[in-house]
């Protein structure tokens, strides 16, 4: 088990201390939400949530539970800071993104509090690299007010089924139309591109369908440009939960298993694009 050989001074002065034997257990999850340069980090004793937003229409959250870390200490009730996610990912892969077989990069991450940089101590094969990343004033993140009590329809799919669908989507279509219904077609993905309309249906008894809870027929459209970033999480995931609420807002929750078999979640929220023309629903 690799251990950092660097002695870190004044350990008690840090508000956040987190250690990992394998840095990829963090970097892989962060890559799944890396579609903007900056992210807001929230740390509590339960773990770290990292949030990325775009155009006030889409929000991605990566949840890294405290149990993923070998050591996880938060000395305040909660900590919030904004950071350049691109720089953070570059630092986490400073020893290379393609690891040598049998070699792990260990990470110790420390944060002293408001106004201080995020300190990264990375060690591989006895070599220690120290990175300091300036933190910024956290911006208020969007509240999509996605409440489970307002969820109308929910399905859980094996990710391979959705990966195949997304790879075949007509990207000349500006929108992806999602139909969820207790009756046929049950779950349908539709595009309206240069070559015409295309529909992909999933029966509720499909082998790919792990759960099907649809209460009423909903037809909503979402900009493909907003959904595209979520394919990063889809590629890494083993299951995906798809939910829509009474406003037509979409939640895509991806279950991602790391190299040690532990589970983390990445969630995307997306607001609907427009009213659906009757002729195309």
Phi, psi and omega in degrees: 000117183290137178236145178289128181275342181289126174279127182262124185284155172048051183304322183293344183279351181273137177279334180226128173226125180221134181235142177226138174283337182227105185299336182294340177293342174260312187296325180298316180295319181293327177297332182291343179240014185272080175237002171223159183290326188248149180221155175252130182251134177238125180239131171226179180297342180278343181145199183238134172247130179244126187241133176233140182227157177214128170056023180055021182239339182220141179223136176241136178234128173253127180252116177248103185294152180304327182293344177291329184274150175285330175220135180211113182231125172237118188266001175239167181299318175203154178230139178224131174207157179254143184214155175282108185292325179298315179294317180301314180294323177299318180293319182295336180252028185295336177268008179109145182271344176253097187291151172289134180308132179084358180248128179244146172262122179268152182228137166234123186243128184227142179219125186276337180134186186312127177089349181264157178284162171274125182260131176240127174247111182248134181229133173217125177057035178087352179264127182249132174243134179249127178240138173243123180244122180297137175260160184235167176301124181291139176265152179293130180269158181294143172253104181284353176050042181272098188256134184300333180289341179262003180289127180268314184228144179211133171226154173238124182243149166292135189300329183301327180293322180281327178301316180298317181296314182295328180289338182259001182296144177280103185284359172279351176279135179283336185232155168249124178261128180246122176250126176232130188206146174291345178244174178305141009273012179067286178223117184228136172250129183230143173233158182226080186256194182298330183271003181109192182275144176225138181233141175233120185252144175239115175295152182289342178260017178298148177299336182279344185271114180270331178207145181218109180229086180244126184261330179207160181287126175232135175234114182228151178246144180225141179296129180298327180298331178277330181278336185307316181301332183291345178294337176298317178287323181300318181299326184273344192271163175252332177221155176223133175259127181245120182230146171231144180256188185291348176262356183088004177293146186250135172240125174245112181248120184256131176264119186240126180260127182275184185295340178262009178083004180277154184257134169233163181235142172237130182237133175247134171248139180219136179273151181292156187275311189196171172292142182273126175301135181304323186292338185254357182272000000 
